[in-house]
Amino acid sequence: MSRPAGIAPPAEATLDEVVALCRRLRLKYVREQVAEVLLTARAQRWDPTELLRNLLLAEAEGRDRSTIEAKRKKAHFPAGKTFDTWVESRSSIPAAAQRSLRSLEWTSRAENLVVAGPSGTGKSHLLEAIGHAAVEQGLTVAWFSVEDLGAIVRRHRVDDTVSKTFAALGAVTLTVVDDIGLLPISQDAAEGLYRLVDASYERRSLALSSNLHPSGFDQLMDKTIASALVDRLMHHAHVIMTEGESVRLADALSGKGVVPFID
């Protein structure tokens, strides 16, 4: 029912109508913040343009946060480790190299990253932190173990969609494969890793962590597959070698690995 001309609606009724319109137009973040923003606008006597700018800014920022969170969930990161908990000085990787990796410029050139070295030297933490940083910059990321790739091969071999599936995986900006060489690699996993490398070659970036340098991958899989895989992987790759004692073991021995019991 229309209102009589010249009669303003009650403020509460108007706000309810605005909220209803926001719901209809799917302006989720305007709807959530409109009441608070209106109070601020009245208190500070904002110009209507400033009020509109703040509401639209709230919507844009909220959608950006939602998009980043959706990409983070889709990436399937294993542990939530970011650069917030990364201690540059505890890594054997030169500081300049760490900063270059964090810049992510190499992903814009579809270059690869291989981090190889002993267990506990920060390989997985570094790659996950790089993955989170990439998501924050709006890039798409996917995280796999070698076993995951083998499972994908087996699942899609049934309906003959293996090639199609790995072509889709190769469309991700940065794909991470963690802990190569830690466990024996099955034939399916070796095939999956090769297909991923081939699908991404000169199109998208891969980041791999391994206990072995790629030159030793023929110890893990058929030499023919290893040769073709390493040839494509290393053509445009940064190889970073880590060394030293296990950071996890050092934390355990110093009592930093747990919260102490209280007497």
Buried (B, 14 or more C-beta within 10 A) or exposed (E): EEEEEEEEEEEEEEBEEBBEEBEEEEBBBBBBBBEEBBEEBEEEEBEEEEBEEBBEBBBEEBEEEEEBEEBBEBBEBBEEBBBEEBEEEEBEBEEEEBEEBBEBEBBEEBBBBBBBBEBBBBBBBBBBBBBBBBBBEEBBBBBBBBBBBBBBBBEBEEEEEBEEBBBEBBEBBBBBBBBBBBEEBBEBBBBBBBBBBBBBBEEBBBBBBBBBBBEBBBEBBBEEBBEBBBEBBBEBBBBBEBEBEBBBEBBEEEEEEEEEEEE
